[in-house]
């Protein structure tokens, strides 16, 4: 594996953990902060966990809390079913509407078609920028 592959994979992982799920990320950061400040407010937690009284311990448990909130994201990432929150909200909204199944299928296909067109336009724009930069 070369450096390009490693950086591409790490960028995808960071994108999945931070940018595709902004609400989960915000809640995860809040949980991490509560854990971090919990160690400051209750130093007995270090003794209960039999760990050293250090920043690295607070960081480790804060990161663990963040990843716990993102456990569903990690599971989706390993199974290959990662969808961003805006797409999930659209699909859940269509699912909750009281319409016949054939109309829901039409709405699903229209939402997917719009998303594909938006991605294609984004790709075309980024390629134009790359060629203009060269």
N, C-alpha and C positions, 0 to 999 in steps of 0.2 A: 504494500500500500504506500503510495507516495503522499507528499504533503498536500497536494490538491484534493485528493480523495478525503483525507482526514479533515481538512478545513471545510469541505463541502458537507460532510456528515455532521460535523460539529455545528455548522450554521443551520442545518436542518433541525437538529436537536434543539438548539436555542430558539429557533423560530416556533417549533411546536410547543416548547415549554413556556414561552413568554408572549408571543405575538398572536398565535391562533386562538388563545383563550384568555382574553384580557380580564374577564370577571373572575375566573379561577385564579389567575395570577395575582389579582388584587387581594382576594381572600387569602391566598397562600402567603403573601407578603405580610398581611395583618397577623396571621397565625404565627409566622416566624418572629414578628416583632413582639407579640405577646410572650412567646417563649423566651426570647432574648431578655426582655425586661423582667420576666418572671424569675429568671436566674439572678438578676440584680436585686429584686425585691425580697426574694426568699433564698438566701444563700444555702439553706439547708438542703435544697434540691441537689447541690453538688455532692453532699454527703450521702443522700438517699441513692443517687445514681453511682456512687463510689467512683467519682471522676475528679480530675484536678480542677481547681478553681482558676479557669483561664478563659480567654476569649475564644480559643479554638473549640472548647467544649460548648460554649454558647452558640457559636457558629454552626457546629455540627448538628445540634439539636434543633436549631432554627431551620436549617436546611432540611432536616428530616421532616419537620412539620410542613414545610413548603411542599416537599415531594409527596407527603401523605395527602395533601389537598389535591395534588396533581396525579394521584394514583390512577384515576380513570383515564387521564390523558396518556400516561405511560402505557397502560394496557391497550388503549386504542392505537398507540404508536407501534407497539410490537405486533399487533394483529393487522396493521395496515388499514385501519378504518378511521383515520384522522380527518375530521371535518372542522372547519372553523366555526366559532360560535354564531356568526351571522347566518351561515348556511343552516346550522342546526335549528336556530330560531325560526327560520323560514319554513323548514320542513315540519317542525312541531306545530307551527301555526296552521299549515295546510292540513295536518293530521287532525287537529282539534276542531276544524270547521265542520259544521253539520251539512254535508253535501253527499250526494251519491258517489260511489267509488269511481265511476268513470270520469266524473268532473274533477275529483281529487287527482286522478292520474294525469289529466290534462294540465292541472295546476303544477304538479310535480315536474312534468316534462317542460313546461314553460319556464319554471324557475331554473332548472338545469340548463336549458338552452341559453337563458340570459347570463348565467354564470360562465358558461363556456365562451360566449361572445366577449364578455368582459376580460376573461383571461387571455383570449386571442389578441384583443386590442392592446392589453398591457404588454404582451410579448412583442408585438409589432413596434410599439413605441420604444421599448427598451432596445430592440435591435437597431432602430433608427438612431438612437442616441449613441450606441456603440460605434456604428459606422461613421457618424458625424465626428466622434472623438478621435478616430484614427486619421 
